[in-house]
Amino acid sequence: MNTKRLIVISLTLSTLLMGSVTQIQAASGDDITVYSSRKEHLIQPLFDQFTKQTGIEVNYLTGSGGDLIERLKLEGSNTPADMFMTVDAGDLWYAGTQNIFQSVNTQTIKSNIPSYLRDPKGLWTGLSVRARTIVYSTERVNPSELSTYSDLASSNWNKKLCLRTSKKIYTKSLVASIIHNHGEEQASKVISGWVDNLAAVPNAKDSHVMDAIIAGQCDVGLVNTYYYGRLIEKTPDAPVKLFWANQETTGVHVNVSGAGITKHASNPSGATQLLEWLSSAEAQAIYGSLNKEYPANQNIGSDEIVSSWGSFKQDKMNLSITGILQADAVKLMQRLGYK
């Protein structure tokens, strides 16, 4: 696509979509263009290393996942994007339902990334893992009191629980996994108990959940582990710790950031080469160090700080289910008053 054509598309779509995106330059025939909801500082080091090794330039545009999906739909066959990257399997699943991806099932990706972190049809693959588990006050909670996500609904935690708002995709995906693992009737009891045990209105961010625990507003909460990593980097002596939920049952709920090759990619072979490289041990190590996430390629170790939190059993539910059951999760939370 030439420069003039790309600028026209960018300017036209900017009037149609909410939010803002970063402008990208037109790609040459051998270059790869990526649309990413991951922020620039989390993807540029990866792309720079890929270019250093292969000589293939990577152009990228960043913005919100929802806006970029709508952009891809509007651009259709005229899109300059060869790859779409975003966070949460629920969003990846939704993108797959919008006819944005093409199927990619290379042996390299299959060997590097376990099947439960990939779309069953090969539309997308997870590239980094974030665990959503319990965080607790080391000043007011004995970890022997903790066990499962469901137990946080018990009377032991009455007015002691802080949660993130139900509107966030991470919450929707966790509740979808509870519906899958325990059935809707049991999931309803869990969510109802959570709502009864809330110490305050649900928070906008996981960091706010930990701030509330530190301030004494509540004793326990649920967070993605990389938020905890960011906190500990800045405040090593913060009086909070992680507890690995459901270790005797289903395992900790995990989610991914991931990517897929767009249906109308102009350089699908180059994009596939990039996707395979992103699943490699070298790229996975970079992923982990940038955002304190776990590698999706489980043949390598985690970042030093992440490894210090200890190992845990993961829930191996295929993550496409978080998207399939997302509407059910939303309806359940709305019915039970989880705001």
Disulfide bonds with the S-S distance in Angstrom:
Cys162-Cys218 2.11
